[in-house]
Amino acid sequence: MSEETMDRQVTGPAPHCAPARGAVGFPDPADQVRLRGTVAAAFTARGVERVRQRSRRMLAELVEEMVQDGPPADLCEAVLGPFPVAVICELMGVPAADRQGMHTWSRQILSCAHGAEVREKARREMGAYFSDLIGLREGGTGEDVASLLGAAVGREELTLDEAVGLAVLLQIDGEAVTGTSGQMFYALLTRPELVERLRAEPEVRPRAVGALLRSLPHPDPVGPSWLAGEDAMPARMEAELLVDALLDGVPGLRLAVPADDVPFRKGALIRGPETLPVTW
């Protein structure tokens, strides 16, 4: 959506996602290219590979903790929710100590249940956080998104307000696709024969993951997806790591309830299971 459409009667986002005029999520094409260019390096194959090993370690810790706690478990709460949040925070350059707060803000912004006042308060607080973080990294040489934005502000390629707006959109966009992992594992665990094949033939996993990701419905957007051009790489990396970690690390992983009893999200922009009860 560009500036020309702002005052016209066209199909747009849901009312609680409606942008203000000039919002960074709704620029004209030239500005969109300029803004995206400042952070593109973080979402290339090289940028994603930079966080792969740290992501694998974070995931191993989550799976180990779930196994130690013993079955049954809610796979969404134990692994599928926190892992994608950790990955987007790693890509953004958000320190580990701040991730829970970032997760809370994102959920409040994405939820339809709390009302506009709560959403806007969360958005302001997230914006203030990124303003401080980007300011601290202005002139730096880091490869995470906050550092890339700080460097771009330092070179006067974009304003601090633009950088903050883009950071907020990327963070929320990253959280909005967390439902993909829940949908993927629901699809897997309702097909035990596929799970067994993937356990027995790990070489077919990358192809299977690609097919699964293509078959899943896309998450409802917060606005035009700023990750749409780059997020296939982070999403695929997360999916491949999750399949390896859970199929190899939790032998016998299966649904603990009938498939029809798995509750799906309501009143939120993130699709997918609300909980995914599993045992092993």
Salt bridges, closest charged atoms under 4 A:
GLU3 OE1 - ARG21 NH1 2.88
ASP7 OD2 - ARG21 NH2 2.52
ASP31 OD1 - ARG34 NH2 3.35
GLU49 OE1 - ARG52 NE 2.94
GLU90 OE2 - ARG54 NE 2.41
GLU90 OE1 - ARG99 NH2 2.69
GLU120 OE2 - ARG123 NE 3.78
GLU125 OE2 - LYS121 NZ 2.52
GLU143 OE2 - ARG46 NH1 2.56
ASP144 OD1 - ARG137 NH1 2.92
GLU157 OE2 - ARG155 NE 2.74
GLU162 OE2 - ARG34 NH2 2.77
GLU175 OE2 - HIS103 ND1 2.59
GLU175 OE2 - ARG107 NE 2.93
GLU196 OE2 - ARG199 NH1 2.90
GLU201 OE2 - ARG197 NE 3.52
ASP220 OD1 - ARG271 NH2 2.66
GLU230 OE1 - ARG36 NH2 3.19
GLU240 OE2 - ARG236 NE 3.02
ASP244 OD1 - ARG205 NH1 2.84
ASP248 OD1 - ARG205 NH2 2.76
